[in-house]
Amino acid sequence: MDRRWQEHLDALKRFNAWEAEELRRRPTDYSRALAWLSEAWELAARYGPGEDATARRDRHLLEILETRRSLERARISP
């Protein structure tokens, strides 16, 4: 088996083990759930398939701009 593929499978196994343990300690409030999701996302991003840094930066910027537009639409005028 290709070394990179094996590394990817090993990373998935580590993530699955981590996720199973985290689910056993399921958060009891929203802030803990959000922290868990953030940690899960960062772990998945770190061990997932590689992404070009420029593409990641551009995607992140687009997400920020879309969030800003959504918040502006939701703003209630006095």
N, C-alpha and C positions, 0 to 999 in steps of 0.2 A: 504494500500500500504506500502511496505517495506520502512523504514526510509531512508536508503541509496539511494534507487531509487528515492524517493521524493526529496532528497537533490540534486541528479544529475539533475533531471528535473528542479528544481528551478535554479540551476547554468546555465543550458542551456537557460532558459528564460532570466536571467540576461545578458548572453552573447549575445543573439539575440537582446535584447534592446540596448545594447552598440553598437553592430555592425550596427544596423539600424541608430543610431544617427551618428556614424562615417561615414557611407556612405553618409549621407546628407551633411557632411562636407568633401566631397571627396578631397584628396590632389591634388594640381595642379602641383607638380613637383616630380621628382624621389626620392629625399631625404625624402620628407614628406611621400610618399607612402611606402618607406622602413621602416620608423619609425612606420607607422600605422601597417604594417604587423608584425613587431617585437612585438609591443604591443599586437596585436591580438593573436600571437602565445603564448606569455607569459601568457596572460589571459586564453587561452584555456588549456595550460599546467597546470596552477594553479587549475582550476576548473574541469578539465576533470577527467576521471577514473584514479585511483591511479596507479603509476608505481613504481616498485622497484627502489630504488636509484642506486643500482649497475647496473641494466639493462639500466637505463637512462644514467649513466656515460659511459658505454660501447658503447651504441649507439652513443653518442656524440663524443666519441673518434674515432669511425669508420667513422663518417661524416667528422671529421677534416682530417683524413688520406686520405680519398677519395678526398677531396678538394685539399689537397696538391699534390696528384698524378695527378689530373687533371691540376693543375697549372704547374707542371713540364712538362707534355706532351705539354702544350700550349706554353711553353717558346721557344722563337726563338733564335737560336744560331747565334752569330755574324759571 
